[in-house]
Amino acid sequence: MDRYAVIGQPIAHSKSPSIHAHFARQTGQVLEYTALAVPADRLAEELQRLHALGLRGLNVTLPHKQAVAAQCESISERARQAGAVNTLQRTESGWSGDNTDGVGFAADLKRLGIALRARRVLVLGAGGAARGILEPILAASPALVAVSNRNPWKPEALAESFKPLGEVLPRTHVALKGDRFDVIVNATSAGHSGQMPLMPSGLLAPGGDCYDLSYGPAHAPFAAWAVRQNAARIEDGLGMLVGQAASAFEIWRGVEPAWEAVIVALRRELQVGTDTDLVAAVHAPVHRSHVELPPQD
């Protein structure tokens, strides 16, 4: 049986095994897919071990998306531009890397009806997750794209590397004071620690949209912040997760799964056993009139 896995740290929250189980049943594929915790200091060793064990492909999540690129025999052009890899395919002697995050992100925005054209877009975070979505953001012809981080070095390096595709304005979070954006995308991992970066108030323009690459409990801090900014819509990244997984599945298996039904199934799974209204609420456009989120200091 062909074997696949998602690697990261932490990894217990990952829905990737469930997603690929849905895809396999839907397309009549026989495979095994597991989640594996891989510490950063053991990444190279674990990639070699998993290759020796015969795994056919890997998904890559935090914190390895940038580091794993250096471990690949070859990477796709979109992964090279992003400087990050989230999908590995087995070769005879190693791994070939690709990045399907941008595909999943763009497809989910289209599904949700969130337009970027002629709008001012802010991306929070300048790591591998942000790099993976910048290409489709710039391709959508926004009025402006800014990327902010706690320190200036990462956004500046990111802006330089994306110059061939368009202008990216590097910012620190503090330097955003006085700016306004129509769309704010959270590409930080802070939510996994129950945190939200400290941001200036008034960043979101009236009628603005907020989109989080995280989902489930990790989405809660950003969602609470977005409610306080009077966001017209608040969306989590479950659709993007499923979309990028569908693209990876097609790379591995040569068949494209339908993923709308998988999103619905995952929503149900996320709602089971939850003690908050957040997970049940964020799958639809979230308006302050019909969801209350816990306060955050």
Buried (B, 14 or more C-beta within 10 A) or exposed (E): EBBBBBBBBBBEBBBBBBBBBBBBEBBEBEBBBBBBEBEEEEBEEBBEEBBEEEBBBBBBBBBBBBBBBEBBEEBBEBBBBBBBBBBBBBEEEBBBBBBBBBBBBBBBBBBBEBBBEEBBBBBBBBBBBBBBBBBBBBEBEBEBBBBBBBEBEBBBEBBEBBEEBBEBBBBBBEBBEEBEBBBBBBBBBBBBEEBBBEBEEEBBBEEBBBBBBBBBBBBBBBBBBBBEBEBBBBBBBBBBBBBBBBBBBBBBBEEEBEBEEBBEBBBEEBBEEEEEBBBBBBBBBBBBEEBEBEEBE
